[in-house]
């Protein structure tokens, strides 16, 4: 009996050891699989970065500065930024390219180094050209006209005059409304010179001095329309940036006209003036 018990105990111990070894082997196998997947993802990411860098190098290096009408035109082409973009857009394009070409992310090569130098030169050239452009002044003489005050269909037109001509030239106007919850400016529209299908002609910036705010088109700005009045902001902008906001408080509640005044006689004169009867029925 003792021998049988000892044998059973030994078998149980062996089984436990085998189970433990099996669990360890499974855990090791899972760890190895996870390590292989991670290595595969890293390799795939490295290949993607290399492919992006190669594509940008092949695009940038053939852009010879002498083939462009100006240095600024070449710089905007290198950065893939629209010609006339402001400083913010230029820097955004520069950061995007440097993420793709930075030596810490891709294997450095002669072509990559040349592309990085071209990107840096382009950024500096764009910033120098933009530094010569003055900021426009803010729009002046803001006013509003309520077109419809029915809740859900409210519309009002805002109008302004152009900024002082001594400031920078205006290329576009930006319209926004202030969010009452966070105080942030919520962009509503950007007005730029363009061809008008309705007018069948090109509309210059000098004519873009009005904008109609329509509640139905801005339903997502729910909190804005829950107020008795909204704050509308208009700014002028060009390549150098944006002017300060010109603000206008617009009432969303129709003001009822005042009731006409009613003439009232003093109490002492009322019976005689109106020919009223006395309590005894005789006329005063």
C-alpha atoms as an extended CHARMM CRD file, in Angstrom:
* protein
*
       284  EXT
         1         1  UNK       CA              0.0000000000        0.0000000000        0.0000000000  PROA      1               0.0000000000
         2         2  UNK       CA              2.8050000000        2.3820000000        0.9040000000  PROA      2               0.0000000000
         3         3  UNK       CA              4.5350000000        1.5930000000       -2.3590000000  PROA      3               0.0000000000
         4         4  UNK       CA              1.3330000000        2.2530000000       -4.2670000000  PROA      4               0.0000000000
         5         5  UNK       CA              0.8370000000        5.5870000000       -2.5030000000  PROA      5               0.0000000000
         6         6  UNK       CA              4.3990000000        6.5840000000       -3.2480000000  PROA      6               0.0000000000
         7         7  UNK       CA              3.9510000000        5.6500000000       -6.8830000000  PROA      7               0.0000000000
         8         8  UNK       CA              0.7550000000        7.6960000000       -7.0980000000  PROA      8               0.0000000000
         9         9  UNK       CA              2.4750000000       10.6700000000       -5.5130000000  PROA      9               0.0000000000
        10        10  UNK       CA              5.3700000000       10.3650000000       -7.9300000000  PROA      10              0.0000000000
        11        11  UNK       CA              2.9810000000       10.1700000000      -10.8690000000  PROA      11              0.0000000000
        12        12  UNK       CA              1.1080000000       13.2370000000       -9.6450000000  PROA      12              0.0000000000
        13        13  UNK       CA              4.3630000000       15.1550000000       -9.2480000000  PROA      13              0.0000000000
        14        14  UNK       CA              5.4600000000       14.1450000000      -12.7050000000  PROA      14              0.0000000000
        15        15  UNK       CA              2.1190000000       15.2000000000      -14.1270000000  PROA      15              0.0000000000
        16        16  UNK       CA              2.3220000000       18.5790000000      -12.3800000000  PROA      16              0.0000000000
        17        17  UNK       CA              5.8500000000       19.0850000000      -13.6610000000  PROA      17              0.0000000000
        18        18  UNK       CA              4.7910000000       18.1760000000      -17.1580000000  PROA      18              0.0000000000
        19        19  UNK       CA              1.8210000000       20.5730000000      -16.9830000000  PROA      19              0.0000000000
        20        20  UNK       CA              4.0730000000       23.3330000000      -15.7100000000  PROA      20              0.0000000000
        21        21  UNK       CA              6.5680000000       22.7180000000      -18.4890000000  PROA      21              0.0000000000
        22        22  UNK       CA              3.7800000000       22.6610000000      -21.0240000000  PROA      22              0.0000000000
        23        23  UNK       CA              2.3650000000       25.9890000000      -19.7570000000  PROA      23              0.0000000000
        24        24  UNK       CA              5.8400000000       27.5110000000      -19.8370000000  PROA      24              0.0000000000
        25        25  UNK       CA              6.3480000000       26.2500000000      -23.3740000000  PROA      25              0.0000000000
        26        26  UNK       CA              3.0120000000       27.7360000000      -24.4640000000  PROA      26              0.0000000000
        27        27  UNK       CA              3.8330000000       31.0830000000      -22.8290000000  PROA      27              0.0000000000
        28        28  UNK       CA              7.2490000000       31.0890000000      -24.4880000000  PROA      28              0.0000000000
        29        29  UNK       CA              5.6830000000       30.2850000000      -27.8320000000  PROA      29              0.0000000000
        30        30  UNK       CA              3.1810000000       33.1470000000      -27.4540000000  PROA      30              0.0000000000
        31        31  UNK       CA              5.9560000000       35.5320000000      -26.4920000000  PROA      31              0.0000000000
        32        32  UNK       CA              7.9670000000       34.5030000000      -29.5220000000  PROA      32              0.0000000000
        33        33  UNK       CA              4.9370000000       34.9710000000      -31.7770000000  PROA      33              0.0000000000
        34        34  UNK       CA              4.2630000000       38.4110000000      -30.3170000000  PROA      34              0.0000000000
        35        35  UNK       CA              7.9320000000       39.3190000000      -30.7820000000  PROA      35              0.0000000000
        36        36  UNK       CA              7.7760000000       38.1730000000      -34.3860000000  PROA      36              0.0000000000
        37        37  UNK       CA              4.5990000000       40.1890000000      -35.0160000000  PROA      37              0.0000000000
        38        38  UNK       CA              6.2090000000       43.2720000000      -33.4680000000  PROA      38              0.0000000000
        39        39  UNK       CA              9.3150000000       42.8190000000      -35.5910000000  PROA      39              0.0000000000
        40        40  UNK       CA              7.1270000000       42.3960000000      -38.6760000000  PROA      40              0.0000000000
        41        41  UNK       CA              5.2050000000       45.5980000000      -37.8680000000  PROA      41              0.0000000000
        42        42  UNK       CA              8.4380000000       47.4970000000      -37.2990000000  PROA      42              0.0000000000
        43        43  UNK       CA              9.8240000000       46.2390000000      -40.5750000000  PROA      43              0.0000000000
        44        44  UNK       CA              6.6250000000       47.2020000000      -42.3760000000  PROA      44              0.0000000000
        45        45  UNK       CA              6.7110000000       50.6760000000      -40.7890000000  PROA      45              0.0000000000
        46        46  UNK       CA             10.3750000000       51.1000000000      -41.7830000000  PROA      46              0.0000000000
        47        47  UNK       CA              9.5520000000       50.1090000000      -45.3650000000  PROA      47              0.0000000000
        48        48  UNK       CA              6.6400000000       52.5650000000      -45.4290000000  PROA      48              0.0000000000
        49        49  UNK       CA              8.8430000000       55.4020000000      -44.1560000000  PROA      49              0.0000000000
        50        50  UNK       CA             11.5300000000       54.5180000000      -46.6780000000  PROA      50              0.0000000000
        51        51  UNK       CA              8.9600000000       54.4810000000      -49.4860000000  PROA      51              0.0000000000
        52        52  UNK       CA              7.5730000000       57.8920000000      -48.4360000000  PROA      52              0.0000000000
        53        53  UNK       CA             11.0730000000       59.3750000000      -48.2140000000  PROA      53              0.0000000000
        54        54  UNK       CA             12.0370000000       57.9780000000      -51.6260000000  PROA      54              0.0000000000
        55        55  UNK       CA              8.8820000000       59.3940000000      -53.1920000000  PROA      55              0.0000000000
        56        56  UNK       CA              9.5400000000       62.8690000000      -51.7550000000  PROA      56              0.0000000000
        57        57  UNK       CA             13.2110000000       62.8070000000      -52.7950000000  PROA      57              0.0000000000
        58        58  UNK       CA             12.2260000000       61.9280000000      -56.3670000000  PROA      58              0.0000000000
        59        59  UNK       CA              9.6930000000       64.7820000000      -56.3530000000  PROA      59              0.0000000000
        60        60  UNK       CA             11.9110000000       67.4750000000      -54.7970000000  PROA      60              0.0000000000
        61        61  UNK       CA             15.3070000000       67.0240000000      -56.4750000000  PROA      61              0.0000000000
        62        62  UNK       CA             14.1090000000       67.5920000000      -60.0810000000  PROA      62              0.0000000000
        63        63  UNK       CA             12.6220000000       70.9770000000      -59.0310000000  PROA      63              0.0000000000
        64        64  UNK       CA             15.3370000000       73.2940000000      -60.3010000000  PROA      64              0.0000000000
        65        65  UNK       CA             15.0400000000       76.8280000000      -58.9650000000  PROA      65              0.0000000000
        66        66  UNK       CA             16.0150000000       78.4040000000      -62.2790000000  PROA      66              0.0000000000
        67        67  UNK       CA             12.9770000000       76.9240000000      -64.0110000000  PROA      67              0.0000000000
        68        68  UNK       CA             10.5410000000       78.8660000000      -61.8260000000  PROA      68              0.0000000000
        69        69  UNK       CA              9.5190000000       82.5070000000      -62.3360000000  PROA      69              0.0000000000
        70        70  UNK       CA             10.6810000000       83.4010000000      -58.8070000000  PROA      70              0.0000000000
        71        71  UNK       CA             12.4250000000       81.9130000000      -55.8230000000  PROA      71              0.0000000000
        72        72  UNK       CA              9.1960000000       82.0290000000      -53.8490000000  PROA      72              0.0000000000
        73        73  UNK       CA              7.4010000000       80.0290000000      -56.5510000000  PROA      73              0.0000000000
        74        74  UNK       CA             10.1230000000       77.3530000000      -56.3180000000  PROA      74              0.0000000000
        75        75  UNK       CA              9.8910000000       77.3070000000      -52.5270000000  PROA      75              0.0000000000
        76        76  UNK       CA              6.1130000000       76.8050000000      -52.5350000000  PROA      76              0.0000000000
        77        77  UNK       CA              6.5160000000       73.9720000000      -55.0610000000  PROA      77              0.0000000000
        78        78  UNK       CA              9.1050000000       72.2310000000      -52.8790000000  PROA      78              0.0000000000
        79        79  UNK       CA              6.8520000000       72.4770000000      -49.8220000000  PROA      79              0.0000000000
        80        80  UNK       CA              3.7420000000       71.5140000000      -51.8420000000  PROA      80              0.0000000000
        81        81  UNK       CA              1.9940000000       74.5650000000      -50.4370000000  PROA      81              0.0000000000
        82        82  UNK       CA             -0.3570000000       76.7390000000      -52.4430000000  PROA      82              0.0000000000
        83        83  UNK       CA              1.4390000000       79.8250000000      -53.7110000000  PROA      83              0.0000000000
        84        84  UNK       CA              0.4890000000       82.7310000000      -51.4940000000  PROA      84              0.0000000000
        85        85  UNK       CA             -0.1140000000       80.5320000000      -48.4250000000  PROA      85              0.0000000000
        86        86  UNK       CA              0.4010000000       82.1970000000      -45.0610000000  PROA      86              0.0000000000
        87        87  UNK       CA              3.1720000000       81.4920000000      -42.5510000000  PROA      87              0.0000000000
        88        88  UNK       CA              1.0960000000       78.9080000000      -40.6800000000  PROA      88              0.0000000000
        89        89  UNK       CA              0.5080000000       76.8470000000      -43.8380000000  PROA      89              0.0000000000
        90        90  UNK       CA              4.1890000000       77.0740000000      -44.8140000000  PROA      90              0.0000000000
        91        91  UNK       CA              5.3540000000       75.7990000000      -41.4400000000  PROA      91              0.0000000000
        92        92  UNK       CA              2.7700000000       73.0290000000      -41.4530000000  PROA      92              0.0000000000
        93        93  UNK       CA              3.9990000000       71.8350000000      -44.8620000000  PROA      93              0.0000000000
        94        94  UNK       CA              7.6170000000       72.0170000000      -43.6690000000  PROA      94              0.0000000000
        95        95  UNK       CA              6.9240000000       69.8760000000      -40.5850000000  PROA      95              0.0000000000
        96        96  UNK       CA              5.0660000000       67.3090000000      -42.6800000000  PROA      96              0.0000000000
        97        97  UNK       CA              8.0140000000       66.9170000000      -45.0580000000  PROA      97              0.0000000000
        98        98  UNK       CA             10.5960000000       66.7780000000      -42.2930000000  PROA      98              0.0000000000
        99        99  UNK       CA              8.7060000000       63.9330000000      -40.6070000000  PROA      99              0.0000000000
       100       100  UNK       CA              9.1750000000       61.9540000000      -43.8160000000  PROA      100             0.0000000000
       101       101  UNK       CA             12.8020000000       62.9240000000      -44.5400000000  PROA      101             0.0000000000
       102       102  UNK       CA             14.4040000000       63.3220000000      -41.1190000000  PROA      102             0.0000000000
       103       103  UNK       CA             17.6140000000       61.2290000000      -40.7790000000  PROA      103             0.0000000000
       104       104  UNK       CA             16.3580000000       59.7350000000      -37.5130000000  PROA      104             0.0000000000
       105       105  UNK       CA             13.4750000000       58.1190000000      -39.3740000000  PROA      105             0.0000000000
       106       106  UNK       CA             15.0880000000       56.9990000000      -42.6340000000  PROA      106             0.0000000000
       107       107  UNK       CA             18.5420000000       55.8270000000      -43.6470000000  PROA      107             0.0000000000
       108       108  UNK       CA             20.5400000000       58.9500000000      -44.5670000000  PROA      108             0.0000000000
       109       109  UNK       CA             21.7840000000       59.0990000000      -48.1340000000  PROA      109             0.0000000000
       110       110  UNK       CA             23.2010000000       61.8030000000      -50.3830000000  PROA      110             0.0000000000
       111       111  UNK       CA             19.8600000000       62.2780000000      -52.1540000000  PROA      111             0.0000000000
       112       112  UNK       CA             17.9230000000       62.4540000000      -48.8740000000  PROA      112             0.0000000000
       113       113  UNK       CA             20.3810000000       65.0040000000      -47.4670000000  PROA      113             0.0000000000
       114       114  UNK       CA             20.0010000000       67.1580000000      -50.5730000000  PROA      114             0.0000000000
       115       115  UNK       CA             16.2030000000       66.9760000000      -50.3400000000  PROA      115             0.0000000000
       116       116  UNK       CA             16.2870000000       67.9930000000      -46.6640000000  PROA      116             0.0000000000
       117       117  UNK       CA             18.4940000000       70.9840000000      -47.4970000000  PROA      117             0.0000000000
       118       118  UNK       CA             16.0890000000       71.9970000000      -50.2710000000  PROA      118             0.0000000000
       119       119  UNK       CA             13.1380000000       71.8060000000      -47.8620000000  PROA      119             0.0000000000
       120       120  UNK       CA             14.9280000000       73.9740000000      -45.3030000000  PROA      120             0.0000000000
       121       121  UNK       CA             15.9230000000       76.5150000000      -47.9510000000  PROA      121             0.0000000000
       122       122  UNK       CA             12.3440000000       76.6090000000      -49.2240000000  PROA      122             0.0000000000
       123       123  UNK       CA             10.9500000000       77.2800000000      -45.7500000000  PROA      123             0.0000000000
       124       124  UNK       CA             13.3880000000       80.1200000000      -45.1250000000  PROA      124             0.0000000000
       125       125  UNK       CA             12.6860000000       81.6280000000      -48.5380000000  PROA      125             0.0000000000
       126       126  UNK       CA              8.9190000000       81.5160000000      -48.0060000000  PROA      126             0.0000000000
       127       127  UNK       CA              9.2190000000       83.1170000000      -44.5680000000  PROA      127             0.0000000000
       128       128  UNK       CA             11.4610000000       85.8860000000      -45.9350000000  PROA      128             0.0000000000
       129       129  UNK       CA              9.0350000000       86.6360000000      -48.7380000000  PROA      129             0.0000000000
       130       130  UNK       CA              6.0840000000       86.6650000000      -46.3460000000  PROA      130             0.0000000000
       131       131  UNK       CA              7.8630000000       88.9350000000      -43.8690000000  PROA      131             0.0000000000
       132       132  UNK       CA              7.6350000000       91.7150000000      -46.4780000000  PROA      132             0.0000000000
       133       133  UNK       CA              3.8370000000       91.4760000000      -46.5610000000  PROA      133             0.0000000000
       134       134  UNK       CA              1.8920000000       93.5880000000      -44.0740000000  PROA      134             0.0000000000
       135       135  UNK       CA             -1.0110000000       92.2100000000      -42.0960000000  PROA      135             0.0000000000
       136       136  UNK       CA             -4.3510000000       93.6930000000      -43.1360000000  PROA      136             0.0000000000
       137       137  UNK       CA             -6.2790000000       95.7980000000      -40.6910000000  PROA      137             0.0000000000
       138       138  UNK       CA             -9.5720000000       94.6120000000      -39.2000000000  PROA      138             0.0000000000
       139       139  UNK       CA            -12.8500000000       95.2340000000      -41.0730000000  PROA      139             0.0000000000
       140       140  UNK       CA            -14.6330000000       98.4240000000      -40.0810000000  PROA      140             0.0000000000
       141       141  UNK       CA            -18.1840000000       99.6180000000      -39.4130000000  PROA      141             0.0000000000
       142       142  UNK       CA            -19.7900000000       96.2280000000      -38.7800000000  PROA      142             0.0000000000
       143       143  UNK       CA            -23.5900000000       96.2500000000      -38.8030000000  PROA      143             0.0000000000
       144       144  UNK       CA            -26.3880000000       93.7170000000      -39.1490000000  PROA      144             0.0000000000
       145       145  UNK       CA            -29.8680000000       93.4310000000      -40.6310000000  PROA      145             0.0000000000
       146       146  UNK       CA            -32.3530000000       90.8120000000      -39.3900000000  PROA      146             0.0000000000
       147       147  UNK       CA            -33.9820000000       89.0840000000      -42.3670000000  PROA      147             0.0000000000
       148       148  UNK       CA            -36.0440000000       86.4580000000      -40.5130000000  PROA      148             0.0000000000
       149       149  UNK       CA            -36.5010000000       86.0470000000      -36.7540000000  PROA      149             0.0000000000
       150       150  UNK       CA            -38.5270000000       82.8050000000      -36.7820000000  PROA      150             0.0000000000
       151       151  UNK       CA            -36.8200000000       80.2580000000      -34.5200000000  PROA      151             0.0000000000
       152       152  UNK       CA            -35.2560000000       77.5200000000      -36.6230000000  PROA      152             0.0000000000
       153       153  UNK       CA            -35.2020000000       79.7100000000      -39.7310000000  PROA      153             0.0000000000
       154       154  UNK       CA            -33.4360000000       82.8060000000      -38.4520000000  PROA      154             0.0000000000
       155       155  UNK       CA            -31.3260000000       84.7100000000      -40.9500000000  PROA      155             0.0000000000
       156       156  UNK       CA            -29.4170000000       87.9340000000      -40.6360000000  PROA      156             0.0000000000
       157       157  UNK       CA            -27.0310000000       89.7660000000      -42.9000000000  PROA      157             0.0000000000
       158       158  UNK       CA            -23.8140000000       91.3280000000      -41.6690000000  PROA      158             0.0000000000
       159       159  UNK       CA            -22.0130000000       94.0020000000      -43.6120000000  PROA      159             0.0000000000
       160       160  UNK       CA            -18.7680000000       95.9040000000      -43.1500000000  PROA      160             0.0000000000
       161       161  UNK       CA            -16.3960000000       98.2460000000      -44.9080000000  PROA      161             0.0000000000
       162       162  UNK       CA            -12.8880000000       97.3580000000      -46.0490000000  PROA      162             0.0000000000
       163       163  UNK       CA             -9.9450000000       97.8380000000      -43.6530000000  PROA      163             0.0000000000
       164       164  UNK       CA             -7.7670000000      100.9220000000      -43.7610000000  PROA      164             0.0000000000
       165       165  UNK       CA             -5.8870000000      100.9670000000      -47.0670000000  PROA      165             0.0000000000
       166       166  UNK       CA             -2.6190000000      101.8280000000      -45.3130000000  PROA      166             0.0000000000
       167       167  UNK       CA             -2.4290000000       98.2540000000      -43.9670000000  PROA      167             0.0000000000
       168       168  UNK       CA             -1.7440000000       95.1230000000      -46.0010000000  PROA      168             0.0000000000
       169       169  UNK       CA             -3.8960000000       94.1000000000      -48.9490000000  PROA      169             0.0000000000
       170       170  UNK       CA             -6.8680000000       91.8740000000      -48.1400000000  PROA      170             0.0000000000
       171       171  UNK       CA             -7.0000000000       88.4740000000      -49.8630000000  PROA      171             0.0000000000
       172       172  UNK       CA             -9.9470000000       86.9590000000      -47.9530000000  PROA      172             0.0000000000
       173       173  UNK       CA            -12.4020000000       87.5540000000      -45.1100000000  PROA      173             0.0000000000
       174       174  UNK       CA            -13.0420000000       85.0780000000      -42.2950000000  PROA      174             0.0000000000
       175       175  UNK       CA            -16.4240000000       84.9660000000      -40.5240000000  PROA      175             0.0000000000
       176       176  UNK       CA            -16.9190000000       83.2100000000      -37.2030000000  PROA      176             0.0000000000
       177       177  UNK       CA            -19.3380000000       83.0590000000      -34.2660000000  PROA      177             0.0000000000
       178       178  UNK       CA            -18.3750000000       82.8230000000      -30.6030000000  PROA      178             0.0000000000
       179       179  UNK       CA            -19.2920000000       79.6200000000      -28.7520000000  PROA      179             0.0000000000
       180       180  UNK       CA            -20.9470000000       80.6890000000      -25.4760000000  PROA      180             0.0000000000
       181       181  UNK       CA            -19.8240000000       77.5270000000      -23.6780000000  PROA      181             0.0000000000
       182       182  UNK       CA            -16.0970000000       77.6760000000      -24.3050000000  PROA      182             0.0000000000
       183       183  UNK       CA            -15.6270000000       81.1550000000      -25.6970000000  PROA      183             0.0000000000
       184       184  UNK       CA            -14.0070000000       79.7250000000      -28.8400000000  PROA      184             0.0000000000
       185       185  UNK       CA            -14.3730000000       81.2390000000      -32.2960000000  PROA      185             0.0000000000
       186       186  UNK       CA            -16.3040000000       78.8080000000      -34.5190000000  PROA      186             0.0000000000
       187       187  UNK       CA            -15.4790000000       79.4220000000      -38.1660000000  PROA      187             0.0000000000
       188       188  UNK       CA            -18.5580000000       79.9190000000      -40.3290000000  PROA      188             0.0000000000
       189       189  UNK       CA            -17.1680000000       80.8890000000      -43.7250000000  PROA      189             0.0000000000
       190       190  UNK       CA            -14.1590000000       82.1510000000      -45.6620000000  PROA      190             0.0000000000
       191       191  UNK       CA            -14.8710000000       84.6530000000      -48.4370000000  PROA      191             0.0000000000
       192       192  UNK       CA            -12.3600000000       84.7620000000      -51.2980000000  PROA      192             0.0000000000
       193       193  UNK       CA            -12.5020000000       86.2240000000      -54.8100000000  PROA      193             0.0000000000
       194       194  UNK       CA            -14.0650000000       83.6630000000      -57.1250000000  PROA      194             0.0000000000
       195       195  UNK       CA            -16.3270000000       83.1740000000      -60.1160000000  PROA      195             0.0000000000
       196       196  UNK       CA            -20.0240000000       83.4730000000      -59.2770000000  PROA      196             0.0000000000
       197       197  UNK       CA            -22.3860000000       81.1540000000      -61.1390000000  PROA      197             0.0000000000
       198       198  UNK       CA            -25.3190000000       83.3070000000      -60.0720000000  PROA      198             0.0000000000
       199       199  UNK       CA            -23.7910000000       86.5760000000      -61.3360000000  PROA      199             0.0000000000
       200       200  UNK       CA            -21.9240000000       84.8780000000      -64.1910000000  PROA      200             0.0000000000
       201       201  UNK       CA            -18.8000000000       86.8880000000      -63.5290000000  PROA      201             0.0000000000
       202       202  UNK       CA            -15.7490000000       87.0380000000      -61.2940000000  PROA      202             0.0000000000
       203       203  UNK       CA            -16.4040000000       88.6840000000      -57.9260000000  PROA      203             0.0000000000
       204       204  UNK       CA            -13.3650000000       90.6290000000      -56.6290000000  PROA      204             0.0000000000
       205       205  UNK       CA            -12.4460000000       91.0610000000      -52.9680000000  PROA      205             0.0000000000
       206       206  UNK       CA            -13.7040000000       94.6750000000      -53.0890000000  PROA      206             0.0000000000
       207       207  UNK       CA            -17.2760000000       93.3790000000      -53.4420000000  PROA      207             0.0000000000
       208       208  UNK       CA            -17.0850000000       90.7880000000      -50.6540000000  PROA      208             0.0000000000
       209       209  UNK       CA            -18.3610000000       93.0290000000      -47.8790000000  PROA      209             0.0000000000
       210       210  UNK       CA            -21.5200000000       91.1850000000      -46.8040000000  PROA      210             0.0000000000
       211       211  UNK       CA            -22.4570000000       87.7100000000      -45.5920000000  PROA      211             0.0000000000
       212       212  UNK       CA            -25.8050000000       86.1620000000      -44.6490000000  PROA      212             0.0000000000
       213       213  UNK       CA            -25.8070000000       83.9300000000      -41.5720000000  PROA      213             0.0000000000
       214       214  UNK       CA            -28.4800000000       81.2010000000      -41.8450000000  PROA      214             0.0000000000
       215       215  UNK       CA            -29.5180000000       79.2130000000      -38.7760000000  PROA      215             0.0000000000
       216       216  UNK       CA            -30.5550000000       76.1620000000      -40.8240000000  PROA      216             0.0000000000
       217       217  UNK       CA            -27.0550000000       75.8650000000      -42.3200000000  PROA      217             0.0000000000
       218       218  UNK       CA            -25.4470000000       76.0710000000      -38.8620000000  PROA      218             0.0000000000
       219       219  UNK       CA            -27.6600000000       73.6910000000      -36.9000000000  PROA      219             0.0000000000
       220       220  UNK       CA            -24.6330000000       71.9270000000      -35.4100000000  PROA      220             0.0000000000
       221       221  UNK       CA            -23.7940000000       75.1150000000      -33.5130000000  PROA      221             0.0000000000
       222       222  UNK       CA            -26.7220000000       74.3510000000      -31.2290000000  PROA      222             0.0000000000
       223       223  UNK       CA            -25.5240000000       76.3410000000      -28.2060000000  PROA      223             0.0000000000
       224       224  UNK       CA            -25.0070000000       79.4760000000      -30.2930000000  PROA      224             0.0000000000
       225       225  UNK       CA            -28.6710000000       79.6780000000      -31.2410000000  PROA      225             0.0000000000
       226       226  UNK       CA            -29.9080000000       79.2170000000      -27.6650000000  PROA      226             0.0000000000
       227       227  UNK       CA            -28.8190000000       82.7450000000      -26.7710000000  PROA      227             0.0000000000
       228       228  UNK       CA            -30.7750000000       85.9620000000      -26.9410000000  PROA      228             0.0000000000
       229       229  UNK       CA            -27.8920000000       87.4790000000      -28.9050000000  PROA      229             0.0000000000
       230       230  UNK       CA            -24.8400000000       86.1020000000      -30.7120000000  PROA      230             0.0000000000
       231       231  UNK       CA            -21.3580000000       87.5120000000      -31.1890000000  PROA      231             0.0000000000
       232       232  UNK       CA            -20.2380000000       87.5640000000      -34.8220000000  PROA      232             0.0000000000
       233       233  UNK       CA            -16.5970000000       88.1370000000      -35.7220000000  PROA      233             0.0000000000
       234       234  UNK       CA            -15.0580000000       89.1790000000      -39.0360000000  PROA      234             0.0000000000
       235       235  UNK       CA            -11.3340000000       89.2960000000      -39.8170000000  PROA      235             0.0000000000
       236       236  UNK       CA             -9.3160000000       90.1720000000      -42.9110000000  PROA      236             0.0000000000
       237       237  UNK       CA             -6.4140000000       87.9470000000      -43.9740000000  PROA      237             0.0000000000
       238       238  UNK       CA             -3.5970000000       87.6390000000      -46.4980000000  PROA      238             0.0000000000
       239       239  UNK       CA             -0.3060000000       85.7580000000      -46.9040000000  PROA      239             0.0000000000
       240       240  UNK       CA              1.1260000000       87.3170000000      -43.7400000000  PROA      240             0.0000000000
       241       241  UNK       CA             -1.7280000000       86.1090000000      -41.5450000000  PROA      241             0.0000000000
       242       242  UNK       CA             -5.0140000000       87.2850000000      -40.0910000000  PROA      242             0.0000000000
       243       243  UNK       CA             -6.0380000000       90.6350000000      -38.6670000000  PROA      243             0.0000000000
       244       244  UNK       CA             -7.6000000000       91.0710000000      -35.2570000000  PROA      244             0.0000000000
       245       245  UNK       CA            -11.3030000000       90.2600000000      -35.0200000000  PROA      245             0.0000000000
       246       246  UNK       CA            -13.9390000000       92.9170000000      -35.5260000000  PROA      246             0.0000000000
       247       247  UNK       CA            -16.8880000000       91.8870000000      -33.3290000000  PROA      247             0.0000000000
       248       248  UNK       CA            -20.5840000000       92.6280000000      -33.4470000000  PROA      248             0.0000000000
       249       249  UNK       CA            -23.3550000000       91.6040000000      -31.0280000000  PROA      249             0.0000000000
       250       250  UNK       CA            -26.4810000000       90.5940000000      -32.9610000000  PROA      250             0.0000000000
       251       251  UNK       CA            -29.8270000000       90.2150000000      -31.1820000000  PROA      251             0.0000000000
       252       252  UNK       CA            -31.8280000000       87.1180000000      -32.0740000000  PROA      252             0.0000000000
       253       253  UNK       CA            -34.9760000000       88.2840000000      -30.2860000000  PROA      253             0.0000000000
       254       254  UNK       CA            -37.3520000000       90.6470000000      -32.0380000000  PROA      254             0.0000000000
       255       255  UNK       CA            -37.9470000000       93.7870000000      -29.9890000000  PROA      255             0.0000000000
       256       256  UNK       CA            -41.6830000000       94.5470000000      -29.8670000000  PROA      256             0.0000000000
       257       257  UNK       CA            -42.5680000000       98.1820000000      -30.6460000000  PROA      257             0.0000000000
       258       258  UNK       CA            -43.5050000000      100.2790000000      -27.6550000000  PROA      258             0.0000000000
       259       259  UNK       CA            -47.2430000000      100.6770000000      -27.0180000000  PROA      259             0.0000000000
       260       260  UNK       CA            -48.6050000000      104.1970000000      -27.7210000000  PROA      260             0.0000000000
       261       261  UNK       CA            -48.9620000000      106.3930000000      -24.6720000000  PROA      261             0.0000000000
       262       262  UNK       CA            -52.5280000000      106.7930000000      -23.3100000000  PROA      262             0.0000000000
       263       263  UNK       CA            -53.5310000000      110.2000000000      -21.9870000000  PROA      263             0.0000000000
       264       264  UNK       CA            -54.7510000000      110.0480000000      -18.3950000000  PROA      264             0.0000000000
       265       265  UNK       CA            -56.7620000000      112.7230000000      -16.6050000000  PROA      265             0.0000000000
       266       266  UNK       CA            -55.9850000000      113.5550000000      -12.9890000000  PROA      266             0.0000000000
       267       267  UNK       CA            -58.4670000000      111.8970000000      -10.6850000000  PROA      267             0.0000000000
       268       268  UNK       CA            -59.7580000000      115.2140000000       -9.3900000000  PROA      268             0.0000000000
       269       269  UNK       CA            -60.5830000000      116.4470000000      -12.8950000000  PROA      269             0.0000000000
       270       270  UNK       CA            -61.8830000000      113.1530000000      -14.3460000000  PROA      270             0.0000000000
       271       271  UNK       CA            -65.6550000000      113.5210000000      -13.5920000000  PROA      271             0.0000000000
       272       272  UNK       CA            -65.8760000000      117.0850000000      -14.9300000000  PROA      272             0.0000000000
       273       273  UNK       CA            -63.7350000000      116.4350000000      -17.9540000000  PROA      273             0.0000000000
       274       274  UNK       CA            -65.4990000000      113.2200000000      -18.9640000000  PROA      274             0.0000000000
       275       275  UNK       CA            -69.0020000000      114.3420000000      -17.9750000000  PROA      275             0.0000000000
       276       276  UNK       CA            -69.2420000000      111.4240000000      -15.5390000000  PROA      276             0.0000000000
       277       277  UNK       CA            -72.2870000000      110.8910000000      -13.2800000000  PROA      277             0.0000000000
       278       278  UNK       CA            -72.0890000000      111.5190000000       -9.5560000000  PROA      278             0.0000000000
       279       279  UNK       CA            -73.0580000000      108.7480000000       -7.1080000000  PROA      279             0.0000000000
       280       280  UNK       CA            -76.5070000000      110.4290000000       -6.7560000000  PROA      280             0.0000000000
       281       281  UNK       CA            -77.1570000000      110.2930000000      -10.4830000000  PROA      281             0.0000000000
       282       282  UNK       CA            -76.8220000000      114.0460000000      -11.0930000000  PROA      282             0.0000000000
       283       283  UNK       CA            -74.2920000000      115.3800000000      -13.6440000000  PROA      283             0.0000000000
       284       284  UNK       CA            -71.4150000000      117.3380000000      -12.1900000000  PROA      284             0.0000000000
